[in-house]
Amino acid sequence: MTASGNTAAETEGGKLNLRTDVADGASGKRRTGRDTNKGMERVPRTIDAGNFVSNELNAIHEASGGVGVALISHYKVSSGIGAMADGNKGMKIRHTMIRVADLRRSVDFYTQHLGMDLMRERTSEVRGERVAYVGYGDEDGNHALEIVEMIEPPAEYVHGNTYGHVALLVANVQEMSDQLKSAGVEFAHEPHQVRAGNPNMIAFIKDPDGYEIELTERR
């Protein structure tokens, strides 16, 4: 048996109304998405737009004989979910976490050498960690770097080949690099032009645990 489907969707007052009917390729009859054995009528489904999660997607998929998956992009546009990523609907990158050997040493490095603010600190005995959040400005409005020291750490931390770098936008890479060199900060890559003909400079330094940090500028 083969089937083709036609699915309609409407969003009203935060509700998503689904109407799906499926054509039986063998008989040419229309079967509803809700119950493919009940004949010709269309069966509406209403889903709360604020609670449209994976179980609802699975229900639509099963109800429509696989046709309902085509509704996802339509739903995102109609309900505004897709727009949530634009930063105006409450979604943003909140923090990036790294594990370090010595929390205080790392906090001093990021605040003293890179001018970050210490946003807050916490200790969790349950999770076995001491944590600090550093960054520029307040934590509510800005991306933070979460620095974690394990109370019972492993013998060593291995960065592996998946970590790349954290990038910081600075006013002048060369001037910043000169200051960091004077302070004894290790460089992975000396200051250099991004590419020939581009006036912008970049450089890469290492924090006390060997994490690379890119210094970049935009002129």
C-alpha positions in Angstrom: 0.0 0.0 0.0 1.3 3.5 -0.9 0.0 6.7 0.6 0.3 10.4 -0.1 -0.9 13.1 2.3 -2.2 16.6 2.6 -1.8 18.4 5.8 -3.2 21.8 6.8 -2.1 23.9 9.8 -3.5 27.0 11.3 -2.3 28.9 14.4 -4.9 30.7 16.4 -4.4 32.3 19.8 -1.3 30.2 20.5 -3.0 27.0 19.4 -1.9 24.9 16.5 -4.8 23.2 14.6 -3.8 20.3 12.5 -5.9 18.6 9.8 -4.4 15.7 8.0 -5.9 13.4 5.5 -4.1 10.6 3.6 -4.8 9.1 0.2 -4.7 5.3 0.0 -2.8 4.6 -3.2 -4.6 1.3 -3.7 -8.2 2.5 -3.4 -7.9 6.2 -4.0 -10.0 6.9 -0.8 -9.0 9.5 1.7 -8.0 8.3 5.1 -7.7 10.7 8.1 -4.5 11.3 9.9 -5.9 10.6 13.3 -7.2 7.2 12.4 -6.5 5.8 9.0 -9.3 3.2 9.4 -12.2 5.6 9.9 -12.9 6.9 6.5 -13.2 10.3 4.8 -13.6 13.0 7.5 -10.9 15.4 8.5 -9.9 15.2 12.1 -8.6 18.4 13.7 -5.9 18.3 16.5 -5.2 21.3 18.7 -1.8 21.7 20.4 -0.8 24.4 22.9 1.9 26.3 21.1 3.8 26.8 24.4 4.1 23.1 25.0 5.0 21.8 21.5 7.6 19.3 22.5 9.0 16.0 21.2 6.1 13.8 22.4 3.7 16.0 20.5 5.9 15.7 17.4 5.8 12.0 17.7 2.0 12.0 18.1 1.7 14.0 14.9 4.0 11.7 13.1 2.0 8.7 14.1 -1.4 10.3 13.6 -0.6 11.4 10.1 1.1 8.3 8.9 4.4 10.1 8.7 3.0 13.1 6.9 2.8 15.4 9.9 6.6 15.9 10.1 6.2 18.4 7.3 4.3 20.7 9.8 7.4 21.4 11.9 8.8 24.3 9.8 5.3 25.7 9.3 4.7 25.6 13.0 7.9 27.3 13.9 7.2 30.2 11.6 3.5 30.5 12.7 4.1 30.3 16.4 7.3 32.4 16.6 9.5 29.6 17.9 12.0 30.2 15.1 12.2 33.8 16.1 13.2 33.0 19.7 16.8 32.6 18.5 17.1 36.2 17.6 17.8 37.2 21.2 14.5 39.0 21.7 12.5 36.1 22.9 14.6 35.0 25.9 17.0 32.6 24.2 20.8 33.2 24.2 24.1 31.4 24.9 24.4 31.8 28.6 27.9 30.4 29.4 30.7 28.2 28.2 32.3 25.9 30.8 35.9 24.7 31.1 37.5 22.6 33.9 40.7 23.9 35.5 43.2 22.7 38.0 43.2 25.8 40.3 40.1 28.0 40.4 41.8 31.0 42.0 44.7 30.9 39.6 42.3 30.9 36.7 40.1 33.7 38.1 43.2 35.9 38.6 44.3 35.2 35.1 41.0 36.2 33.4 40.3 39.1 35.6 43.8 40.6 35.9 45.2 39.9 32.4 42.0 40.0 30.3 40.0 42.5 32.3 37.0 40.3 33.0 34.6 40.7 35.9 34.1 38.1 38.5 30.3 37.7 38.1 29.7 35.2 40.9 31.1 32.1 42.7 29.5 29.0 44.1 30.5 25.6 45.6 28.5 22.4 45.2 29.4 19.6 47.5 26.9 17.4 45.8 28.5 17.8 42.4 31.9 18.0 43.9 33.0 21.3 42.4 34.0 24.9 43.0 32.8 27.3 40.3 33.4 30.9 39.2 31.7 32.8 36.4 33.8 35.5 34.7 33.0 37.7 31.7 32.4 41.3 30.7 29.5 43.0 32.4 26.7 41.2 34.3 25.8 37.6 33.9 22.2 38.2 33.1 23.0 40.2 30.0 26.3 38.8 28.8 27.9 35.5 27.9 29.9 34.1 30.8 32.9 31.8 31.0 32.2 29.2 33.7 35.4 28.0 35.4 35.1 24.7 37.3 37.6 23.2 39.7 36.7 19.6 40.8 37.0 19.0 44.5 38.4 15.5 43.7 40.0 16.1 40.4 41.4 13.4 38.0 45.1 12.9 37.8 45.2 15.2 34.8 43.0 17.1 32.4 43.3 16.3 28.7 42.0 18.8 26.2 41.9 16.2 23.4 41.5 17.3 19.8 38.0 18.7 20.0 38.6 22.0 21.9 39.4 24.9 19.7 39.5 28.3 21.4 37.5 31.1 23.0 37.7 34.3 21.0 37.8 37.8 22.6 37.3 41.0 20.6 39.8 43.6 21.7 40.5 47.2 20.5 44.0 46.6 19.4 45.6 43.1 19.2 49.2 44.3 19.0 48.9 46.6 22.0 47.1 43.9 24.0 49.7 41.3 23.0 52.5 43.6 24.1 50.9 44.0 27.5 50.4 40.3 27.9 53.9 39.4 26.9 55.2 41.9 29.5 53.1 40.0 32.1 54.6 36.7 31.0 51.5 35.2 29.3 52.3 32.3 26.9 51.5 32.8 23.2 50.4 30.0 21.0 50.5 32.2 17.9 52.1 35.6 17.7 50.1 38.6 16.4 49.6 38.5 12.7 47.3 39.7 10.0 44.1 37.6 9.4 45.0 37.5 5.7 47.0 39.5 3.1 45.3 42.9 2.5 43.2 42.7 5.7 44.2 45.2 8.3 42.8 43.2 11.2 45.2 41.3 13.5 44.7 38.1 15.5 46.8 36.3 18.1 46.4 33.3 20.3 47.4 33.0 23.9 47.1 30.2 26.5 45.5 30.4 29.9 47.1 28.7 32.9 45.6 25.3 31.9 46.6 25.5 28.3 43.3 26.6 26.9 43.8 28.7 23.8 42.2 32.1 23.6 42.0 34.1 20.4 42.5 37.8 20.5 40.8 39.4 17.5 40.0 43.0 16.3 37.7 44.6 13.8 38.8 47.8 12.2 
